[in-house]
Amino acid sequence: MTKVLDDLIELLQIEQLEVNLFRGHSPDERMQRVFGGQVAAQALIAAGRTVDDDRHVHSLHSYFLRPGDPRVPIIFDVDRIRDGKSFTTRRVVAIQHGKAIFNLSASFQVVEDGPEHQYEMPEVAPPEELPTFLERVTPFRERFSEEIWSWLERERPIESRSCDAPRWIDPNPRPPEQHVWFRANGELPQDPLLHACVVAYASDLTLLDTAVMPHQINYTDDTFQVASLDHAMWFHRPLLADDWLLYHQKSPSACGARGIAEGFIYARDGRLCVTVIQEGLMRPRPA
């Protein structure tokens, strides 16, 4: 396991304070707000800690309510909504400064058999034929300040390889669709909940960018406010977050200062493992 992945695993090992009460922290970085994928993954860990081992997460629905403060701990309050014969439901509220910043509902299910079908996996170049993240950004080194470049060139807990240039490298208008391979940057422990949480963390890294692609909004563009509003995931089939996963992302609509994007996460063998839908704020700032 790489150190950066070890740091992410440690970030997800939230502290239990009481039966249904947990505490998490954020990385010691100069960030203005907590990364949404982090708080979603930590909330899912909190929910999963209260569920029997024979039940695996099959869906989550969440809302980002307030920006998270990375300087203070996050308290996760778990409500044990229902424990049924096949399904278990949990509600988690993430709290900072006495206010809810994030709300998650998650459902867990015992393993069952049933009919199967799925969307076919798109045909794209395999990850081995694509440039690494650093190889992708190095030709554009002069665009970035020293501070941003220092952040770009550092090792990351999630290794990703885009099939096309990311939006923040090429902001020119294009169709709202992209394909990104990703995996944990190292080998993970054999814990299905941890693998699901790492995928939840990674699922928030690029999805909202898809809704922005047709509109020539650069990452440095301060004339727009872009932020996640809600995030939903359905886990269809078992997966391994430390194997390559293909994230097929597209955006069907943007309207009313909001953009919606959907993602389909495939295992290397073509199995559709996760469906993701996220809506985000795309609000023009007053001149």
C-alpha positions, 0 to 999 in steps of 0.5 A: 500500500502506498503512503497516500492510500494508507492516509486515505484508509486512515481518513476512513477509519472514523472514531466511534464515540458512542453506539451510533456516534462517530467522529471523522477528520479531514486531511491537513491541507489548505482547502477551503472546504471538505471534499464531498467524496470524503464526507460521503465515504466517511458517512457510509463507513459510519452507516456500515459500522452499524450493519451486520456483516452479511449485508452489503451496501446496495444504494445511497442517497445524499445531500450536501447541505453546507460547505464542510470546514476542514479545520474541525472534526465531523460528527456522524450521527447514525439513525438505525431506521430499520433492520428487516429480514433482507434489507437494513436502512440507515440515516446519517447526519454529518454535523459541524459547528452544531449544524448539519453539513451532509445527509445520507440515507443508505440501504444494505441487503443480504446476497440474493439471486435474481434475473440480470441484465446491464448496459454494455461497457463502452469500447475505449482504450485500456488504461495501459495505453493512456497517459498517467495523470502527471503525463497528461498535465506536464505539457501544460506546466506553464499554465499553473502557479507554483502552488497549484503545480505542487498540488498537481504533481503530488502522488494521489490515493486514487490513480486515474487515466482519462481517455481524453483531456480533462476539462480543466486542461481543455475548457473548449465546449464539447459534448458532455461525456467522458471516460476515466479509468481509476483505481486505488493507488495500491492494494486494499484490505479485503473488506467489501465496505471499504472497497465500496467507500473508496469507490464512493470517494472516487466517484465525486472526483470528476462527475460534475465536470461532465455537466460543465463541458459544453459551457466553456467554464474553466476551473479558474473561472470565478464568474461561476459557482460550481458545487455538488448538491446531491449524490446517489449511488447504486451498487449492482455487483461486487467490485474491487476498488484496487483493480482498474474500473472504467467510469463512463460519465455523461450529462443529460441536462443543465438548467435552472443554474443546476447540471445533472450527470450520470456515471456508470462504473464498470469492472475490467471484465465488463460487469456494470458494478455501480450507477451514479447520479449527481446534481450540482450547482452551476450558478453564474455569479453577479457581474 
